[in-house]
Amino acid sequence: MTTALVVIDVQQIMFDMPDYPPYEGEALVDRIAGLIARARKNGTPVFFVQHDDGPESPMHPGKPGFPFHPKLAPQTGDDVTVKNHGSAFHNTDFDSKLRKAGIDTLVICGMQSEYCIDAAVRGARERNYKVILVSDGHSTFDSKILKADLIIAHQNETLGGSYATVTPAAEIGF
């Protein structure tokens, strides 16, 4: 099996709203940075996915919210896929890049649990990848109905089993 680490949408905009912070945001960034460091150390490819929400959005190239969190910037050799939809696979060349690299297992982490993380996990399984969802490596914001920690727990429970193996960052080996 050839494994890749996939870091989804951990972009600056997610951390620029002091009244609306992501759940355990800085701890999440530190865990993902640790995963990236371990992956690179062991020669595991790192794929970044970046959301472009259109020219009017702060999540657009050249706008302040588009870049990745500074602690998680891609390095030479890392792949970056820009997407315009929830799933990293929808209308992108992400799948073909993974196949070309011989990847069959994805370790998925990033933002937002109930949107782009959910879509990526489901999209990966639809394409027959083995998926490992980092249980403490994805986050979101409180909604009008649920607190972020409950959304994250729900996603771990919903996606675990038939869609992904759910594993904490500390137990991920590359």
C-alpha positions as CSV (number, residue, x, y, z in Angstrom):
1,M,0.0,0.0,0.0
2,T,1.1,3.5,-0.8
3,T,-0.2,6.1,1.6
4,A,-0.5,9.9,1.3
5,L,-1.4,12.5,3.9
6,V,-4.2,14.8,2.6
7,V,-4.5,18.2,4.3
8,I,-7.8,19.9,3.4
9,D,-8.7,23.6,3.5
10,V,-6.7,24.7,6.6
11,Q,-6.7,28.2,5.2
12,Q,-6.1,31.5,6.8
13,I,-9.7,32.6,6.7
14,M,-10.6,29.8,9.1
15,F,-8.5,31.5,11.8
16,D,-9.2,35.2,11.1
17,M,-12.5,35.4,12.8
18,P,-11.8,36.0,16.5
19,D,-15.5,35.8,17.4
20,Y,-16.0,32.6,15.5
21,P,-12.9,30.4,16.1
22,P,-12.6,26.8,14.9
23,Y,-12.9,24.2,17.7
24,E,-9.4,23.7,19.2
25,G,-8.0,25.5,16.2
26,E,-4.4,26.0,17.3
27,A,-4.2,22.5,18.7
28,L,-5.5,21.2,15.4
29,V,-2.9,23.1,13.5
30,D,-0.2,21.7,15.8
31,R,-1.5,18.1,15.3
32,I,-1.6,18.5,11.5
33,A,1.9,20.1,11.5
34,G,3.1,17.0,13.4
35,L,1.5,14.7,10.9
36,I,3.1,16.6,8.0
37,A,6.5,16.5,9.7
38,R,6.2,12.7,10.3
39,A,5.0,12.1,6.8
40,R,7.8,14.1,5.2
41,K,10.4,12.4,7.5
42,N,9.2,9.0,6.3
43,G,8.9,9.9,2.6
44,T,5.1,9.9,2.6
45,P,3.7,12.3,0.0
46,V,1.7,15.2,1.3
47,F,-1.2,16.5,-0.8
48,F,-2.9,19.8,0.1
49,V,-6.4,20.8,-1.0
50,Q,-7.3,24.5,-1.1
51,H,-10.8,25.9,-1.5
52,D,-11.4,28.8,-4.0
53,D,-14.8,30.2,-3.3
54,G,-14.8,32.6,-6.2
55,P,-13.6,36.2,-6.9
56,E,-15.9,37.9,-4.4
57,S,-14.8,35.7,-1.6
58,P,-11.8,36.1,0.8
59,M,-11.1,32.4,-0.1
60,H,-9.8,33.3,-3.6
61,P,-6.2,33.5,-4.9
62,G,-4.7,36.8,-4.0
63,K,-7.2,37.5,-1.2
64,P,-6.1,37.4,2.5
65,G,-8.1,34.3,3.4
66,F,-6.9,32.0,0.6
67,P,-3.4,31.0,1.8
68,F,-2.9,28.0,4.0
69,H,-2.3,28.6,7.7
70,P,1.3,29.7,8.0
71,K,2.4,26.7,10.1
72,L,1.1,24.4,7.4
73,A,2.5,25.9,4.2
74,P,3.2,23.4,1.4
75,Q,6.9,22.8,0.6
76,T,8.6,21.9,-2.7
77,G,7.4,18.4,-3.7
78,D,4.0,18.8,-2.0
79,D,1.1,18.8,-4.3
80,V,-1.7,21.4,-4.1
81,T,-5.1,20.9,-5.6
82,V,-7.5,23.9,-5.8
83,K,-11.1,23.1,-5.7
84,N,-14.4,25.0,-6.1
85,H,-16.7,22.5,-4.5
86,G,-16.9,20.6,-1.2
87,S,-15.2,17.5,-2.4
88,A,-11.6,17.5,-3.4
89,F,-12.5,15.1,-6.2
90,H,-15.4,17.1,-7.8
91,N,-14.2,18.7,-11.1
92,T,-10.5,18.5,-10.1
93,D,-7.6,16.4,-11.2
94,F,-7.0,15.2,-7.6
95,D,-7.9,11.6,-8.3
96,S,-5.6,11.4,-11.3
97,K,-2.7,12.9,-9.3
98,L,-3.2,10.3,-6.6
99,R,-3.4,7.5,-9.1
100,K,-0.4,8.7,-11.0
101,A,1.6,8.7,-7.7
102,G,0.4,5.1,-7.0
103,I,-1.6,6.1,-3.9
104,D,-4.2,3.7,-2.5
105,T,-4.5,4.9,1.1
106,L,-5.4,8.4,2.2
107,V,-4.9,9.9,5.7
108,I,-7.3,12.8,5.8
109,C,-7.3,15.8,8.0
110,G,-8.3,19.5,7.9
111,M,-11.3,21.7,7.8
112,Q,-14.5,21.6,8.0
113,S,-15.6,18.4,9.5
114,E,-19.2,18.3,8.2
115,Y,-18.5,19.8,4.8
116,C,-15.2,19.3,3.0
117,I,-13.8,16.5,5.2
118,D,-17.0,14.6,4.9
119,A,-17.1,15.0,1.1
120,A,-13.5,14.0,0.7
121,V,-13.8,10.9,2.8
122,R,-17.0,9.8,0.9
123,G,-15.5,10.8,-2.4
124,A,-12.3,8.8,-1.7
125,R,-14.3,5.6,-0.7
126,E,-16.4,6.0,-3.9
127,R,-13.1,5.8,-5.8
128,N,-12.0,2.7,-3.8
129,Y,-9.3,4.3,-1.7
130,K,-8.6,3.1,1.8
131,V,-9.3,6.0,4.1
132,I,-7.9,6.9,7.5
133,L,-9.7,9.8,9.1
134,V,-7.6,11.5,11.7
135,S,-10.2,11.7,14.6
136,D,-8.6,14.7,16.2
137,G,-7.2,16.1,13.0
138,H,-10.3,17.8,11.7
139,S,-12.4,20.6,13.1
140,T,-15.3,23.0,12.4
141,F,-17.2,25.8,14.0
142,D,-20.3,25.8,16.3
143,S,-23.5,25.8,14.3
144,K,-26.9,27.2,15.3
145,I,-27.9,23.6,16.2
146,L,-24.8,21.8,17.5
147,K,-21.5,22.7,19.2
148,A,-18.4,22.0,17.1
149,D,-17.2,19.2,19.4
150,L,-20.5,17.3,18.8
151,I,-20.3,17.8,15.0
152,I,-16.7,16.4,15.1
153,A,-17.8,13.4,17.2
154,H,-20.8,12.8,14.9
155,Q,-18.5,12.9,11.8
156,N,-16.1,10.4,13.4
157,E,-19.0,8.1,14.3
158,T,-20.8,8.5,10.9
159,L,-17.7,8.1,8.7
160,G,-16.0,5.4,10.9
161,G,-16.6,1.8,9.7
162,S,-17.8,1.7,6.2
163,Y,-16.1,4.9,5.0
164,A,-12.9,5.2,7.0
165,T,-10.8,3.9,9.8
166,V,-11.0,6.6,12.5
167,T,-7.6,7.0,14.3
168,P,-6.1,9.8,16.5
169,A,-3.1,11.7,15.2
170,A,-0.7,10.2,17.7
171,E,-1.5,6.7,16.4
172,I,-0.9,7.5,12.7
173,G,2.2,5.9,11.4
174,F,3.7,6.6,8.0
